Amino acid sequence: VVSSELSISSVSDQDAYRAGLQPVSQWKAYGLDGYPAWPGFIFIPNPFLPGCQRHWAKQCLKVYPQKPNVCNLDMHMGAEETIDLWGQSQECLRNKGSSKREPRSLLEKLRWVTLGYHYNWNTKKYSADHCTPFPSDLAFLAKQVAAACGFQNFQAEAGILNYYHFDSSLGIHVDESELDHSQPLLSFSFGQSSIFLLGGLKRDEAPTAMFMHSGDIMVMSGFSRLLYHAVPRVLPNPEGTTLPFCLEQAFPSDLSDCSVIEHCSEEDWQICTKYLQTSRINVTIRQVLAAGQSFLDEPKEERQWDATSENCYHQEEDEVKWHRLNTDS
C-alpha cells in the first residue's frame, strides 16, 4: 500500500461540507504498489463527516429505487407493484427478527437499481433512449470526489446500485460499457464490509484482495479503469457490533441550507438500521460519454431495451472463483 496524492485545492471546504465530506486536506488516499497511482487506482478510507453516511444509505433504500428508475424487481412484478418499495417494506423490516425463515421484504429482494443512462444487462450497453434524470445530490457528491482525485470535469451520467446480503457476491467482470474511458469509475460502500478483488487486464491474472468498509471510496481510472475485479464475500462488520460505528454516529445538527445532505428522521433510520445490519450497499457512478460525444447509431435490434433481463453479474449463494488463482499463494 502506497500513499496517493489528492488535488486538495480542487474542492473547497464548503463544497466538501455540502456533500457531507470532510475537507479534502483531511482525507487519506492510497494506491497499490505495482498499479499506477494517477491516473490509476485510488482507495479513500471513509472521508464522510460523522453521521452523513446516513443520508446516502437512506437515499439508496428510500429514494433512488423509486420510479422511473429501473430495478431487478421489474422483471417479476408490474410497475404498480414496485412504485413504493420503501412503503411496502417498512413494517416487515421494523418487526424483523433474526430468523432466516421470516418472509423477506421487497427491499430485501432488491438486487440492483440503475440511474441516469440505464444499463442494459442483455446487450451490455447504454442507450440515449433509456435515460432518466440522475439524482442531483449523488451527482454533486461524485463531482467533488472526482475533482479531489484530479478529474475536474467529471459528469455523473449513470449509476448502478448493488444490494448485497451475507450470501451475495459480485462476479468477475470489467466495467467497459461506457463510451468514454478517460473518466474514472467511482465506487461508494455503505453498511457491512466486503472483500474486494482487484486483478489485471487479463482474466487469469491473480488478484489482490482488500477490505472495503462502510464509507470507503474506490476510484478506478486510467490503467485500472479496465481491470478485472470482483466481490467474492460480504462480511459482518469487523468491529463486532451489528452496525459499524460510523453509522451509529449522530446526524450533524448544523447543516446549512445549501447542503445536499438532508436530515434522516429517526423513523427512517430505524428502517435503514434493520436493513444494514445484514446488508451492504455499493454505488458505482460513471460518466458514459465524453464532452460533445453522442451514442453511435446501432441496429434497432441492439437498441431493444429489456428491463426483465436477469443477465447481470450480481450473484447469490454462489462463491465467486477467480479464473486461475496464483497456485503459490
C-alpha atoms as a printed R data frame, in Angstrom:
    type eleno elety resid chain resno       x       y       z
1   ATOM     1    CA   VAL     A     1   0.000   0.000   0.000
2   ATOM     2    CA   VAL     A     2   1.385   3.391  -1.000
3   ATOM     3    CA   SER     A     3   0.219   6.940  -0.324
4   ATOM     4    CA   SER     A     4  -1.650   8.686  -3.120
5   ATOM     5    CA   GLU     A     5  -1.787  12.464  -3.547
6   ATOM     6    CA   LEU     A     6  -5.066  14.305  -3.869
7   ATOM     7    CA   SER     A     7  -5.886  17.619  -5.530
8   ATOM     8    CA   ILE     A     8  -6.705  19.468  -2.312
9   ATOM     9    CA   SER     A     9  -7.249  22.873  -3.928
10  ATOM    10    CA   SER     A    10  -9.801  21.489  -6.416
11  ATOM    11    CA   VAL     A    11 -12.576  21.134  -3.840
12  ATOM    12    CA   SER     A    12 -13.437  23.927  -1.429
13  ATOM    13    CA   ASP     A    13 -14.120  23.007   2.168
14  ATOM    14    CA   GLN     A    14 -17.616  24.430   1.676
15  ATOM    15    CA   ASP     A    15 -18.380  22.122  -1.269
16  ATOM    16    CA   ALA     A    16 -16.964  19.124   0.596
17  ATOM    17    CA   TYR     A    17 -19.169  20.019   3.552
18  ATOM    18    CA   ARG     A    18 -22.202  20.380   1.283
19  ATOM    19    CA   ALA     A    19 -21.676  16.771   0.176
20  ATOM    20    CA   GLY     A    20 -21.249  15.523   3.738
21  ATOM    21    CA   LEU     A    21 -17.476  15.101   3.347
22  ATOM    22    CA   GLN     A    22 -14.532  16.179   5.465
23  ATOM    23    CA   PRO     A    23 -12.211  18.803   3.947
24  ATOM    24    CA   VAL     A    24 -10.062  17.066   1.329
25  ATOM    25    CA   SER     A    25  -6.960  18.091   3.289
26  ATOM    26    CA   GLN     A    26  -8.079  15.626   5.970
27  ATOM    27    CA   TRP     A    27  -8.663  12.671   3.644
28  ATOM    28    CA   LYS     A    28  -6.211   9.829   3.367
29  ATOM    29    CA   ALA     A    29  -5.726   8.213  -0.019
30  ATOM    30    CA   TYR     A    30  -3.797   5.131  -1.065
31  ATOM    31    CA   GLY     A    31  -2.746   3.202  -4.118
32  ATOM    32    CA   LEU     A    32  -1.301  -0.274  -4.554
33  ATOM    33    CA   ASP     A    33   2.328  -0.977  -5.325
34  ATOM    34    CA   GLY     A    34   2.518  -2.251  -8.889
35  ATOM    35    CA   TYR     A    35  -0.540  -0.308 -10.039
36  ATOM    36    CA   PRO     A    36  -0.183   3.225 -11.455
37  ATOM    37    CA   ALA     A    37  -1.185   5.859  -8.893
38  ATOM    38    CA   TRP     A    38  -2.574   8.516 -11.254
39  ATOM    39    CA   PRO     A    39  -4.433   8.004 -13.266
40  ATOM    40    CA   GLY     A    40  -4.955   4.630 -11.674
41  ATOM    41    CA   PHE     A    41  -6.413   3.004  -8.592
42  ATOM    42    CA   ILE     A    42  -7.136   5.191  -5.555
43  ATOM    43    CA   PHE     A    43  -8.576   3.979  -2.257
44  ATOM    44    CA   ILE     A    44 -10.018   6.548   0.172
45  ATOM    45    CA   PRO     A    45 -10.946   5.253   3.645
46  ATOM    46    CA   ASN     A    46 -14.207   6.788   4.877
47  ATOM    47    CA   PRO     A    47 -13.925  10.573   4.240
48  ATOM    48    CA   PHE     A    48 -17.524  11.294   5.297
49  ATOM    49    CA   LEU     A    49 -18.406  13.648   8.113
50  ATOM    50    CA   PRO     A    50 -19.847  11.950  11.215
51  ATOM    51    CA   GLY     A    51 -23.448  10.903  10.623
52  ATOM    52    CA   CYS     A    52 -23.570  11.877   6.948
53  ATOM    53    CA   GLN     A    53 -23.423   8.325   5.632
54  ATOM    54    CA   ARG     A    54 -26.962   8.025   6.937
55  ATOM    55    CA   HIS     A    55 -28.213  10.332   4.181
56  ATOM    56    CA   TRP     A    56 -26.661   8.246   1.399
57  ATOM    57    CA   ALA     A    57 -27.818   4.919   2.835
58  ATOM    58    CA   LYS     A    58 -31.351   6.273   3.206
59  ATOM    59    CA   GLN     A    59 -31.345   7.621  -0.352
60  ATOM    60    CA   CYS     A    60 -30.244   4.226  -1.682
61  ATOM    61    CA   LEU     A    61 -33.101   2.498   0.096
62  ATOM    62    CA   LYS     A    62 -35.927   5.037   0.047
63  ATOM    63    CA   VAL     A    63 -35.385   7.424  -2.872
64  ATOM    64    CA   TYR     A    64 -33.203   6.004  -5.650
65  ATOM    65    CA   PRO     A    65 -35.253   2.781  -6.149
66  ATOM    66    CA   GLN     A    66 -38.336   4.864  -6.971
67  ATOM    67    CA   LYS     A    67 -39.703   5.040 -10.499
68  ATOM    68    CA   PRO     A    68 -38.799   5.932 -13.173
69  ATOM    69    CA   ASN     A    69 -35.504   4.257 -12.170
70  ATOM    70    CA   VAL     A    70 -35.160   0.579 -13.034
71  ATOM    71    CA   CYS     A    71 -34.579  -2.341 -10.645
72  ATOM    72    CA   ASN     A    72 -34.364  -6.128 -10.764
73  ATOM    73    CA   LEU     A    73 -37.877  -6.483  -9.324
74  ATOM    74    CA   ASP     A    74 -39.285  -5.079 -12.572
75  ATOM    75    CA   MET     A    75 -38.629  -8.459 -14.174
76  ATOM    76    CA   HIS     A    76 -41.076 -10.179 -11.825
77  ATOM    77    CA   MET     A    77 -43.594  -7.516 -10.884
78  ATOM    78    CA   GLY     A    78 -45.821  -4.958 -12.530
79  ATOM    79    CA   ALA     A    79 -44.925  -1.260 -12.446
80  ATOM    80    CA   GLU     A    80 -47.706  -0.508  -9.956
81  ATOM    81    CA   GLU     A    81 -46.254  -3.095  -7.551
82  ATOM    82    CA   THR     A    82 -42.787  -1.527  -7.455
83  ATOM    83    CA   ILE     A    83 -43.786   2.126  -7.110
84  ATOM    84    CA   ASP     A    84 -43.151   2.287  -3.349
85  ATOM    85    CA   LEU     A    85 -40.726  -0.423  -2.240
86  ATOM    86    CA   TRP     A    86 -39.885   1.539   0.901
87  ATOM    87    CA   GLY     A    87 -43.501   1.958   1.972
88  ATOM    88    CA   GLN     A    88 -44.295  -1.701   1.349
89  ATOM    89    CA   SER     A    89 -41.236  -2.875   3.319
90  ATOM    90    CA   GLN     A    90 -41.313  -0.673   6.415
91  ATOM    91    CA   GLU     A    91 -43.489  -2.821   8.659
92  ATOM    92    CA   CYS     A    92 -41.748  -6.063   7.684
93  ATOM    93    CA   LEU     A    93 -38.294  -4.600   8.376
94  ATOM    94    CA   ARG     A    94 -39.329  -2.840  11.582
95  ATOM    95    CA   ASN     A    95 -40.591  -6.113  13.087
96  ATOM    96    CA   LYS     A    96 -37.872  -8.309  11.638
97  ATOM    97    CA   GLY     A    97 -36.167 -10.767  13.968
98  ATOM    98    CA   SER     A    98 -33.129 -12.970  13.464
99  ATOM    99    CA   SER     A    99 -34.876 -15.992  11.958
100 ATOM   100    CA   LYS     A   100 -33.936 -16.786   8.364
101 ATOM   101    CA   ARG     A   101 -37.389 -18.276   7.841
102 ATOM   102    CA   GLU     A   102 -39.148 -14.941   8.109
103 ATOM   103    CA   PRO     A   103 -40.542 -13.602   4.823
104 ATOM   104    CA   ARG     A   104 -38.293 -11.067   3.116
105 ATOM   105    CA   SER     A   105 -39.477  -7.562   2.372
106 ATOM   106    CA   LEU     A   106 -39.318  -6.150  -1.144
107 ATOM   107    CA   LEU     A   107 -36.294  -4.054  -0.146
108 ATOM   108    CA   GLU     A   108 -34.509  -7.249   0.881
109 ATOM   109    CA   LYS     A   109 -35.298  -8.720  -2.533
110 ATOM   110    CA   LEU     A   110 -33.741  -5.711  -4.243
111 ATOM   111    CA   ARG     A   111 -30.517  -6.641  -6.058
112 ATOM   112    CA   TRP     A   112 -29.794  -3.670  -8.309
113 ATOM   113    CA   VAL     A   113 -31.093  -0.277  -9.346
114 ATOM   114    CA   THR     A   114 -29.893   1.729 -12.351
115 ATOM   115    CA   LEU     A   115 -29.837   5.534 -12.571
116 ATOM   116    CA   GLY     A   116 -29.342   8.042 -15.389
117 ATOM   117    CA   TYR     A   117 -28.438   6.090 -18.515
118 ATOM   118    CA   HIS     A   118 -29.895   2.701 -17.663
119 ATOM   119    CA   TYR     A   119 -27.582  -0.225 -18.212
120 ATOM   120    CA   ASN     A   120 -28.953  -2.958 -20.471
121 ATOM   121    CA   TRP     A   121 -27.876  -6.260 -18.933
122 ATOM   122    CA   ASN     A   122 -28.546  -8.121 -22.211
123 ATOM   123    CA   THR     A   123 -26.524  -6.001 -24.634
124 ATOM   124    CA   LYS     A   124 -24.065  -4.668 -22.000
125 ATOM   125    CA   LYS     A   125 -24.703  -1.192 -23.381
126 ATOM   126    CA   TYR     A   126 -26.251   2.148 -22.515
127 ATOM   127    CA   SER     A   127 -28.712   3.945 -24.767
128 ATOM   128    CA   ALA     A   128 -29.902   7.511 -25.224
129 ATOM   129    CA   ASP     A   129 -33.426   6.102 -25.464
130 ATOM   130    CA   HIS     A   130 -33.406   4.854 -21.884
131 ATOM   131    CA   CYS     A   131 -32.335   7.627 -19.585
132 ATOM   132    CA   THR     A   132 -33.874   9.251 -16.518
133 ATOM   133    CA   PRO     A   133 -32.616  12.283 -14.563
134 ATOM   134    CA   PHE     A   134 -29.550  11.448 -12.479
135 ATOM   135    CA   PRO     A   135 -30.064  12.313  -8.766
136 ATOM   136    CA   SER     A   136 -28.636  15.782  -8.191
137 ATOM   137    CA   ASP     A   137 -27.311  15.066  -4.694
138 ATOM   138    CA   LEU     A   138 -25.431  11.966  -5.847
139 ATOM   139    CA   ALA     A   139 -24.068  13.831  -8.877
140 ATOM   140    CA   PHE     A   140 -22.736  16.555  -6.579
141 ATOM   141    CA   LEU     A   141 -21.044  14.010  -4.308
142 ATOM   142    CA   ALA     A   142 -19.436  12.287  -7.288
143 ATOM   143    CA   LYS     A   143 -18.210  15.583  -8.736
144 ATOM   144    CA   GLN     A   144 -16.396  16.514  -5.505
145 ATOM   145    CA   VAL     A   145 -14.717  13.114  -5.151
146 ATOM   146    CA   ALA     A   146 -13.674  13.050  -8.811
147 ATOM   147    CA   ALA     A   147 -12.264  16.592  -8.580
148 ATOM   148    CA   ALA     A   148 -10.300  15.681  -5.440
149 ATOM   149    CA   CYS     A   149  -8.763  12.820  -7.426
150 ATOM   150    CA   GLY     A   150  -7.731  15.099 -10.295
151 ATOM   151    CA   PHE     A   151 -10.749  14.830 -12.601
152 ATOM   152    CA   GLN     A   152 -12.198  18.335 -12.740
153 ATOM   153    CA   ASN     A   153 -14.774  17.812 -15.487
154 ATOM   154    CA   PHE     A   154 -16.415  14.577 -14.341
155 ATOM   155    CA   GLN     A   155 -20.131  14.345 -15.076
156 ATOM   156    CA   ALA     A   156 -22.212  11.669 -13.335
157 ATOM   157    CA   GLU     A   157 -24.355  10.151 -16.083
158 ATOM   158    CA   ALA     A   158 -25.015   6.554 -14.998
159 ATOM   159    CA   GLY     A   159 -25.189   4.748 -11.702
160 ATOM   160    CA   ILE     A   160 -25.571   1.119 -10.695
161 ATOM   161    CA   LEU     A   161 -26.576   0.367  -7.127
162 ATOM   162    CA   ASN     A   162 -25.881  -3.181  -5.937
163 ATOM   163    CA   TYR     A   163 -27.557  -4.507  -2.806
164 ATOM   164    CA   TYR     A   164 -25.740  -7.346  -1.048
165 ATOM   165    CA   HIS     A   165 -26.538  -9.711   1.811
166 ATOM   166    CA   PHE     A   166 -24.174 -12.116   3.549
167 ATOM   167    CA   ASP     A   167 -24.882 -14.779   0.905
168 ATOM   168    CA   SER     A   168 -24.325 -12.389  -2.036
169 ATOM   169    CA   SER     A   169 -21.332 -11.851  -4.284
170 ATOM   170    CA   LEU     A   170 -20.333  -9.961  -7.405
171 ATOM   171    CA   GLY     A   171 -18.876 -11.970 -10.271
172 ATOM   172    CA   ILE     A   172 -15.616 -11.330 -12.090
173 ATOM   173    CA   HIS     A   173 -16.068  -8.564 -14.644
174 ATOM   174    CA   VAL     A   174 -14.689  -5.448 -16.320
175 ATOM   175    CA   ASP     A   175 -16.617  -2.169 -16.492
176 ATOM   176    CA   GLU     A   176 -16.080  -1.307 -20.145
177 ATOM   177    CA   SER     A   177 -19.547  -0.371 -21.438
178 ATOM   178    CA   GLU     A   178 -19.042   3.380 -21.064
179 ATOM   179    CA   LEU     A   179 -18.080   5.086 -24.319
180 ATOM   180    CA   ASP     A   180 -15.571   7.344 -22.542
181 ATOM   181    CA   HIS     A   181 -12.891   5.512 -20.538
182 ATOM   182    CA   SER     A   182 -10.874   8.655 -19.817
183 ATOM   183    CA   GLN     A   183 -13.113   9.431 -16.846
184 ATOM   184    CA   PRO     A   184 -12.978   7.401 -13.610
185 ATOM   185    CA   LEU     A   185 -15.377   4.912 -12.133
186 ATOM   186    CA   LEU     A   186 -16.343   5.884  -8.575
187 ATOM   187    CA   SER     A   187 -17.418   3.266  -6.039
188 ATOM   188    CA   PHE     A   188 -19.041   4.004  -2.648
189 ATOM   189    CA   SER     A   189 -19.824   1.418   0.053
190 ATOM   190    CA   PHE     A   190 -22.306   1.642   2.930
191 ATOM   191    CA   GLY     A   191 -23.231  -0.913   5.573
192 ATOM   192    CA   GLN     A   192 -21.480  -4.223   6.178
193 ATOM   193    CA   SER     A   193 -17.952  -4.944   4.945
194 ATOM   194    CA   SER     A   194 -16.748  -6.932   1.961
195 ATOM   195    CA   ILE     A   195 -13.679  -8.404   0.325
196 ATOM   196    CA   PHE     A   196 -12.766  -6.756  -2.978
197 ATOM   197    CA   LEU     A   197 -10.527  -8.461  -5.533
198 ATOM   198    CA   LEU     A   198  -8.587  -6.273  -7.966
199 ATOM   199    CA   GLY     A   199  -6.995  -8.224 -10.804
200 ATOM   200    CA   GLY     A   200  -5.263  -7.358 -14.036
201 ATOM   201    CA   LEU     A   201  -6.083  -6.641 -17.659
202 ATOM   202    CA   LYS     A   202  -6.371 -10.380 -18.290
203 ATOM   203    CA   ARG     A   203  -8.873 -12.600 -16.577
204 ATOM   204    CA   ASP     A   204  -6.270 -15.120 -15.444
205 ATOM   205    CA   GLU     A   205  -4.037 -12.667 -13.561
206 ATOM   206    CA   ALA     A   206  -4.066 -13.363  -9.815
207 ATOM   207    CA   PRO     A   207  -5.930 -10.590  -7.935
208 ATOM   208    CA   THR     A   208  -5.040  -8.512  -4.905
209 ATOM   209    CA   ALA     A   209  -7.557  -8.827  -2.052
210 ATOM   210    CA   MET     A   210  -8.568  -5.949   0.200
211 ATOM   211    CA   PHE     A   211 -11.325  -4.998   2.605
212 ATOM   212    CA   MET     A   212 -13.990  -2.409   1.870
213 ATOM   213    CA   HIS     A   213 -15.779  -0.972   4.891
214 ATOM   214    CA   SER     A   214 -18.704   1.415   5.253
215 ATOM   215    CA   GLY     A   215 -17.906   4.866   3.868
216 ATOM   216    CA   ASP     A   216 -14.876   3.710   1.866
217 ATOM   217    CA   ILE     A   217 -14.477   5.041  -1.678
218 ATOM   218    CA   MET     A   218 -12.608   3.475  -4.582
219 ATOM   219    CA   VAL     A   219 -11.661   5.323  -7.749
220 ATOM   220    CA   MET     A   220 -10.670   3.327 -10.822
221 ATOM   221    CA   SER     A   221  -9.165   5.434 -13.578
222 ATOM   222    CA   GLY     A   222  -6.611   5.226 -16.334
223 ATOM   223    CA   PHE     A   223  -4.927   1.825 -16.385
224 ATOM   224    CA   SER     A   224  -7.137   0.469 -13.587
225 ATOM   225    CA   ARG     A   225 -10.343   1.517 -15.359
226 ATOM   226    CA   LEU     A   226 -10.342  -1.748 -17.330
227 ATOM   227    CA   LEU     A   227  -9.040  -4.164 -14.698
228 ATOM   228    CA   TYR     A   228 -10.924  -7.313 -13.799
229 ATOM   229    CA   HIS     A   229 -12.463  -7.182 -10.330
230 ATOM   230    CA   ALA     A   230 -14.986  -8.959  -8.125
231 ATOM   231    CA   VAL     A   231 -16.578  -9.086  -4.675
232 ATOM   232    CA   PRO     A   232 -16.479 -12.724  -3.536
233 ATOM   233    CA   ARG     A   233 -17.680 -12.241   0.012
234 ATOM   234    CA   VAL     A   234 -19.705  -9.916   2.217
235 ATOM   235    CA   LEU     A   235 -18.616  -9.997   5.866
236 ATOM   236    CA   PRO     A   236 -20.046  -8.792   9.180
237 ATOM   237    CA   ASN     A   237 -18.668  -5.520  10.445
238 ATOM   238    CA   PRO     A   238 -15.214  -6.390  11.912
239 ATOM   239    CA   GLU     A   239 -15.820  -4.119  14.909
240 ATOM   240    CA   GLY     A   240 -18.098  -6.854  16.265
241 ATOM   241    CA   THR     A   241 -21.199  -4.668  16.513
242 ATOM   242    CA   THR     A   242 -24.294  -5.063  14.343
243 ATOM   243    CA   LEU     A   243 -23.575  -1.724  12.643
244 ATOM   244    CA   PRO     A   244 -20.209  -0.037  12.055
245 ATOM   245    CA   PHE     A   245 -19.516   2.803  14.481
246 ATOM   246    CA   CYS     A   246 -19.512   5.322  11.609
247 ATOM   247    CA   LEU     A   247 -23.202   4.550  11.018
248 ATOM   248    CA   GLU     A   248 -24.051   4.888  14.709
249 ATOM   249    CA   GLN     A   249 -22.758   8.456  14.853
250 ATOM   250    CA   ALA     A   250 -25.346  11.174  15.257
251 ATOM   251    CA   PHE     A   251 -26.506  13.200  12.287
252 ATOM   252    CA   PRO     A   252 -24.981  16.730  12.138
253 ATOM   253    CA   SER     A   253 -27.213  19.335  13.749
254 ATOM   254    CA   ASP     A   254 -25.668  22.340  11.984
255 ATOM   255    CA   LEU     A   255 -26.170  21.519   8.298
256 ATOM   256    CA   SER     A   256 -26.556  24.633   6.176
257 ATOM   257    CA   ASP     A   257 -29.411  25.215   3.775
258 ATOM   258    CA   CYS     A   258 -27.085  24.797   0.804
259 ATOM   259    CA   SER     A   259 -26.083  21.252   1.792
260 ATOM   260    CA   VAL     A   260 -27.277  18.381  -0.403
261 ATOM   261    CA   ILE     A   261 -27.458  16.279   2.762
262 ATOM   262    CA   GLU     A   262 -30.938  16.015   4.248
263 ATOM   263    CA   HIS     A   263 -31.744  15.130   7.822
264 ATOM   264    CA   CYS     A   264 -32.655  11.448   8.215
265 ATOM   265    CA   SER     A   265 -35.547  11.040  10.628
266 ATOM   266    CA   GLU     A   266 -35.238   8.527  13.455
267 ATOM   267    CA   GLU     A   267 -38.170   6.608  11.982
268 ATOM   268    CA   ASP     A   268 -36.449   6.310   8.598
269 ATOM   269    CA   TRP     A   269 -33.121   5.450  10.204
270 ATOM   270    CA   GLN     A   270 -34.755   2.670  12.220
271 ATOM   271    CA   ILE     A   271 -35.763   1.006   8.948
272 ATOM   272    CA   CYS     A   272 -32.328   1.596   7.416
273 ATOM   273    CA   THR     A   273 -30.670   0.118  10.505
274 ATOM   274    CA   LYS     A   274 -32.701  -3.079  10.281
275 ATOM   275    CA   TYR     A   275 -31.688  -3.441   6.647
276 ATOM   276    CA   LEU     A   276 -27.997  -2.584   7.065
277 ATOM   277    CA   GLN     A   277 -27.488  -4.987   9.966
278 ATOM   278    CA   THR     A   278 -27.289  -7.797   7.406
279 ATOM   279    CA   SER     A   279 -26.604  -5.945   4.167
280 ATOM   280    CA   ARG     A   280 -24.158  -3.849   2.179
281 ATOM   281    CA   ILE     A   281 -24.953  -1.222  -0.453
282 ATOM   282    CA   ASN     A   282 -22.483  -0.351  -3.196
283 ATOM   283    CA   VAL     A   283 -22.937   2.613  -5.536
284 ATOM   284    CA   THR     A   284 -20.863   2.906  -8.700
285 ATOM   285    CA   ILE     A   285 -21.044   6.137 -10.679
286 ATOM   286    CA   ARG     A   286 -19.785   6.595 -14.219
287 ATOM   287    CA   GLN     A   287 -19.526   9.171 -16.973
288 ATOM   288    CA   VAL     A   288 -20.780   7.443 -20.100
289 ATOM   289    CA   LEU     A   289 -19.988   9.984 -22.830
290 ATOM   290    CA   ALA     A   290 -17.076  12.331 -23.405
291 ATOM   291    CA   ALA     A   291 -17.856  16.040 -23.779
292 ATOM   292    CA   GLY     A   292 -19.625  16.531 -27.101
293 ATOM   293    CA   GLN     A   293 -19.903  12.790 -27.723
294 ATOM   294    CA   SER     A   294 -23.172  11.051 -28.624
295 ATOM   295    CA   PHE     A   295 -24.273   7.451 -28.860
296 ATOM   296    CA   LEU     A   296 -23.358   5.768 -32.101
297 ATOM   297    CA   ASP     A   297 -26.204   4.604 -34.326
298 ATOM   298    CA   GLU     A   298 -26.908   0.975 -33.601
299 ATOM   299    CA   PRO     A   299 -29.138  -1.570 -35.321
300 ATOM   300    CA   LYS     A   300 -32.645  -1.421 -33.934
301 ATOM   301    CA   GLU     A   301 -32.447  -4.944 -32.525
302 ATOM   302    CA   GLU     A   302 -29.365  -3.980 -30.487
303 ATOM   303    CA   ARG     A   303 -31.156  -0.978 -29.038
304 ATOM   304    CA   GLN     A   304 -34.062  -3.112 -27.853
305 ATOM   305    CA   TRP     A   305 -34.500  -2.482 -24.138
306 ATOM   306    CA   ASP     A   306 -35.261  -5.417 -21.906
307 ATOM   307    CA   ALA     A   307 -35.786  -4.420 -18.268
308 ATOM   308    CA   THR     A   308 -36.713  -8.016 -17.442
309 ATOM   309    CA   SER     A   309 -33.263  -9.411 -18.114
310 ATOM   310    CA   GLU     A   310 -31.687 -11.455 -15.352
311 ATOM   311    CA   ASN     A   311 -28.367 -11.440 -17.145
312 ATOM   312    CA   CYS     A   312 -26.417  -9.435 -14.586
313 ATOM   313    CA   TYR     A   313 -23.294 -10.289 -12.677
314 ATOM   314    CA   HIS     A   314 -24.862  -9.957  -9.222
315 ATOM   315    CA   GLN     A   315 -24.937 -13.406  -7.643
316 ATOM   316    CA   GLU     A   316 -26.282 -15.088  -4.526
317 ATOM   317    CA   GLU     A   317 -25.344 -18.238  -2.668
318 ATOM   318    CA   ASP     A   318 -22.577 -18.838  -5.176
319 ATOM   319    CA   GLU     A   319 -18.949 -18.340  -4.275
320 ATOM   320    CA   VAL     A   320 -17.160 -16.362  -6.957
321 ATOM   321    CA   LYS     A   321 -13.951 -18.068  -8.046
322 ATOM   322    CA   TRP     A   322 -11.174 -16.314  -9.882
323 ATOM   323    CA   HIS     A   323 -10.471 -17.993 -13.200
324 ATOM   324    CA   ARG     A   324  -6.990 -19.032 -12.160
325 ATOM   325    CA   LEU     A   325  -5.547 -18.061  -8.815
326 ATOM   326    CA   ASN     A   326  -1.817 -17.990  -8.247
327 ATOM   327    CA   THR     A   327  -1.060 -21.550  -7.116
328 ATOM   328    CA   ASP     A   328   1.841 -20.329  -4.991
329 ATOM   329    CA   SER     A   329  -0.334 -18.035  -2.851
